[in-house]
Amino acid sequence: MSVLVVGLSHKSAPVATLEQAAVSGDTLAKMLRDVAYADVDRFHAGVTAICDLLARHCGIPARELTPHLYVHYEDQAVGHLLGVACGLDSMVVGEGQILGQVRSALKLAGEQGTLGRVLSELGRLALRTGKRARAETGIGRASQSLVSVALELAAARLGAAPGAASLAGRDVLIVGAGSMSALAATTAARSGAASIAVANRTRRHAERLAAQVGGTVAALGDLPAAMAAVDIVISCTGAAGHVITREAAAAALAGRPGAGGRGPLVFLDLAMPRDVEPAVAGLPGAALIGMDELSEHGTAAGADDVAAVRSICEAELAAYRSAVDAARVAPTVVALRAKAASVVDAELARLAGRLSADGVSGHALDEIAQTVRRVVDKLLHAPTVRVKELAGSPGGEEYAAALRVLFDLDPRAVEAVTRAATEQEAPGERQP
């Protein structure tokens, strides 16, 4: 197994490039047919193929995209996936939605026929590690910090001092009804918001979120009117294009009653790609706060939590690596045990024929057969267990090779076991 990942992150590329490269819907499905995390035969060929695919699907020329890409291979690629699932690679460390996004990506990859045995195992490992990180550490508190900091910045733009009631007397509109929207709504309520309205493409989702915070539902089809009635607009949808355009924001500003004494209309854009058209920032009476600005503020998880999560990732990676190393020598072990069983069966058959002629009962023959098989199993137990343990050590493959030489194993038998294991993988798991 040689796992390879090539991708973009906020650490390797500016927000504008990330936004342009973001893929979803049909485009994401098409890309998953070609690559996700990839199980490859050759490193350089795999990198080239994935870079070309990313460039084609993102609509960015490869020469412009390549400088912003990161590459991880084998253990580093697996470790990267575990870190992503735990939120360590997010713009805000510990971001709460990432585990659900990993789960959704795995589900979609399975539906598209691109999730074979190796990648499926890695997916399960990532989900388990992410769950452990949230259950055993406080890493998940960072998402709360993101929204809290965003609302504090919004309150500051409106002239309020930081504090538990920084939004007192202020009206808030939430655009979207996902997990981040729910967190924004509950945080706004705790910060003393006078009213909270929710607008969403699916009305029943908006109604459910509004009910949780004692708010109301606004019509997504008439955003300008809904925005004109509030002081803060928080948008965090999964839309591919701008949900709040410059024209819609201008209409909202023009329709605000008594806007002069209310301060600017603050737009908090927590989406990627961005929900709010950047040109909104240039409108008189508007203030726009986006992810690029939020990333500059102290919203990261605590150092102790990060260290604890890294320890979990390292432990899970070590266990996975041991399992992979053991699986690498498994064909030799299986072939050895098969040869031993063949020899035992042949000798028992010869012995049974002779002893039967001497009047030995069938029960006695069964007892003899069980005893011989137990002896052989005990003799093989120590070397086969030990070779699996040593598989991950330097030169580990040499121990398996020694078994093949010492027991004169047929190379074709070992290859047949390896081929059978490979053929069990889903046909959709392809190599670039």
N, C-alpha and C positions, 0 to 999 in steps of 0.2 A: 504493500500500500504506500502510495506517495501522494499525500493530500496537498493541494495547492490552492491558495486564494490570492486573487488580485482584485484590488478595489480602491475606493475613495473613502475618505473620512474627513471630518472637520480638522483633523490634525495634519492632513496632507494636502488639502485643497481649500480655497476660499469658499465662502457661502455661495457666491454667485455660480461657481463651477458645480458645487454640490446640487444646487437647485436645477441647473441645466441638465445634470446627469441623472437626476432622480427619475426612476421609471416605475410605472404602475399599470394596472389593468392589463389590456391586451399586450402591451409592449413587454411587461414583466413576464407574462406567460410565454411569449415568443423567446425571450432571452433564456428562460429556464429550460427550454428545450435544448439549448446549446451548452449552458454552463450554469452552475451554482458554485458551491465549493466543489472543486473537481478532483477526481481520483485519476492521476495521470501516469503515463509510462516515462515521459521525458520532461525534465524541468523547462528547458528553454523553449521547446516546441509548445508546451502547455502555456507558458507565459505569453508567447506571441499570439497564440490562438485566442486566449481570453482577452488580451488587450484589443485585438481586432474586433471581437464581439462586443465588448463594452463600447468602443468607439462607434460601431455601427448602430447599436441600439440606442445609445444616448444622443446620437446626432452631433457628436463632437469629433473633429478630426483627430486621428490618433496622435499626431505630432503635438497637438495642444493638450491632449488628455494624459499622455504618458508621463510627463513630469510630475503630475499630481497623484500618480498611482502608488500604492504600497504593495509589496509582494511578501507572502509568507509561505514556507514550504515545510512539509512533514510535521515534526513536533511543534514548530512555531505556528503553523497553520491551525493545528488542533487547539493549541493554547490560545490563539487569537479568537477562535470561535467561542471558547469557554468564556473568555473575557468579555466578548460582545454580549453573550447571553446574560452575564452578570451585571451589565451596564458599565463596565470599566472603560469601554471605548466610546461611550456616548459623549456628546458635547457637555452634558451635565452628568457627571459620574453618578451612577446609580439610577438613571432615568427609568421610570417605572413601566413604560410601555414596551420596552425592548423585548422582554421575554415573550410577550404576546405576538410581537412582530416575527420573532424567530419561529414560533409555533406556526404562525400563518404561512410563513415562507416554506416550511417543511411540508405542510399540508398541500400547498399549491404545487411544490416540486413533485410530490407523490402523485397528484392528479395528472400532472403533465408527463409522467413516466420517466422522470430524470433522477429519481431517488432510489439508488440501488442499495445493496447490503452495507457497504462501507459507509456511505454517506448517511444512511438511515441510522446506523449505530452511532455515528457522530452526532446526529440530531438528538437522539435520545440522551446521549451523554451531556450535550449542551443544556437541554431542558432540565435534566436532573441537577446539574451544577448550578444553574440559575435559580432553581427553587431552593437549593441548599443555601445559597448566598442570601436570599431574602428571609429565609426562616432562621438562620443562625447568626446573622449580623444585622446591623442597622443601615445597610447600604441603601435601602429603599427610601430613606428619609430625604435623599437628595432631590427627588422629584418635587417634594413639598417645598424645598428651598428654591427651586426654579420659579415656581408660581408665586411664592411669597416675595421673592426679590423683584419679579416682574410687577407685581401689584404695588410694592413699595416705590418702585421707580415711577409708576403711573401716578400714585398719590403725590409724590414729590413734584411731578409736573403740574399737578393741580394745586400746589402750594400747601399740602398737608404735611405735618411732621410724622416721622415713623412712629408706629405704635400699634396697639391691639385694635384701635378704632380709626385707623388711618383713612378708611373709606366712608366714615360717618357722613351721612347726608348725600352720598354720591350714588348715582344710578349706573348699573352695569348691564351690558348686553353680552351674552356668550353666544358665539357662532360656532356650532358644532355640538355634538352630544357624546363624544367618546370619553375615554378614561381621563385624558388630560383636561378636557372641558369640565368633567365632573369635579376634578381636583380644583380647577380654577373657580368653579361656582361655590364649592364649599369653603375655599379660602377667602373668597370675596365676602361670603356671608359672615365668617368669623371676624373679618376686618371691619364689620359694621356697615356694609353697603345698605343703602336705604331701600333699593329694589334690585332684583335680578331678573332679567328676561332671557329666554333661550330661543334661538332660531336654529333650525336644522332641516335638512332635506327630508328626513323621515319624521313626520310630526309626532308620532307616538313616542319616539326616543326623546324628542324635545320635551314632551309632556312629562315623561318619567323623570328626567333630570330636574325640570322646574319644580315638580312636586317634592323632590328631595330637599330643596332649599327654600321652599315657600315662595317660589317665583312664578312668573307667568310665561306664556309662549308668545313669541313674536313671529310674524310671517316672514319667511325667508325670501318670498317673492317681492317683498317691499322693504328691502334693507335700508334704503335711505331714510324712510320714516322712522324705522326702529332705531337707527343710529342717532337720528336727530333728537330723540327723547332721552339720551343717556349721556354720561360723562366719560365712560370708559367702554371700549369695544374690545373684547378678547376673542380672537379667532384662532381656532386650532382644528381644522378639518383635514381630511385626507384628499382633498381635491387636487387635480393635476394643474389647474390654472388658477388665476387670481379670483378669489371669491368677492373681495372688496376692491373695486376699481377706483381709479381717480375720479371718474365721473360720479359714481355712487357716493363717494366720500364728499365731493363738492356739493352734491345735492343735499346731503345730510347737514353739512355746515350751514348751507343757506337756509335750511328750515329749522334751525335750532332757536327756540324761543328764549329770549333773554340771554343769549350766548355771551354777551360782554361780561357779565358778572360771574359766569360759571367757569371761566378758564378755558383752555383748549380742549378739543375733543381728542382723547388719547386712544390710540390704536395699539393694542398688544398683539403682535403676530407671533404665535408659538408654533407655527406649522413649518414643515419642510416637505415639498417646496412651499415657498411663501404664499400665504393667503391674501396678503394686502399688497397691492401694487406699490412699488417703491416711490412712485411719483406722488403718492399721498403725502409724503413727508414735506413736500414743497408747497402745500396748500396753506394759506393763511388761516390760523385758528386750529390747525391740526398738529398733533405730535405723534410720531410713529416710533415704537420700540420693537425691534425685531430680535431674532436669535443671535445675530452677530453682535449686537450690543449686550445682550444678556450673558453671552459667553465670556465677556470681559469682567464680569462680577463674580464675587466669591460664592458660587453655588455648588461647589464640589462636596462630596461626602467627606467625613472625617478620616484622618490618616489611619486611625485604628481600625475603622471599618474596612477601608481599602486593603490594609495589610491582611485582615482576616479573610477577606474574599480572595485575595491572591493565594493565600495558603490553601483555601478550598480548591481553587483551580489547579494548583500544583499537585495536590493529593489526587484529584480526579484524573489529571493527565498522567501521573505516574502509574496509577492503577490501569488506566487504558493502555499505556505503553507496554506494561507487563503482559497484559492480555494479548496484545498484538504480537509481541515477541514469542509468547507461548504458542500462538496460532501458527507462527512461521515454521516452527519445528514439529508441529502436530502431524503433518504428513509422514515424517520419518517415524514418529512414535506409532502411528496407526499402521504403517507398513510393517514395522517390527512386530507388533502384536499380532498382526494378521499372519505373518510368517510363522511365529511361534504357535499360533492356533492350528495352522496347517500341519506343522510337524507333529504336534500333540495328537491331532485327529488321526493322522496316518499311523502313528505308533500304537494308539489305542485300538485302531481297527485290526492291526496285525496281532496285537496281544489278545483281543477279544476272540479272534478266530481260533487261536491256539488253546486258550483257557476254556472256551466253550466245549471244545472237544474233550477236555479233561473233566467236564462236568461242573464247572464253576457256574453258580447261579447268575441270573441276570441282575439281581440286586447287588451281588458282590461286584460284578463288572461295573455297575453304575458308581459304586463307592470308590472303586479304583480310579475311574475316570475323573470323578470330582477331586480326588486327592492329587492326581497328577496336574490337573488344571490349576488347582490352588498353589501348588509348588511353583509352577511356571509363572503364575501371576505375581507371587511374592518375589521371585527372582528378578522379574522385570520392573517391579514397582519402583525401586530406588533409582535405577538409572534413567527411567523415563520421566519421573518427577524431577530429578536433578537436572536433566537436560533442559526442561522447560524453565526451571529457575535460572539456569545459566544463560538462557537465550538472550537476555537483555544485557549481559555483560560484554565487555570488549572481546571480540572474537567468538561471540556466542554461537555463530553458525558452525564453527569448527567442531563443537561438541556433537552437534547433530551429524556432521560429516563423519566423525569418529564412529558413531553408532552404525552408520551405513557400512563403513569398512569392516568393523569388527564382527558384525553379524551378517556380512555379505548380502546386504539387501539389494534386490533388483531395482535399479534406478527407474525402470518403467513402472514399478509398483508405486514408488513415491510420487512420480509424476501423475499417475492415474488418480491418486488421492487428491493432489493439488488441483488437478483439472476438474474433478468432481465438485470440490468446494467452490471453485470459481464459477462453475456453471449454475450454482445455486443462486448467484446474484441476479437481481432483476435485470431484464434485458435493456431497460432504459438507462442504466448507469453507463455512460459512454465516456471514452477518453478522447480529449482533443488530439 
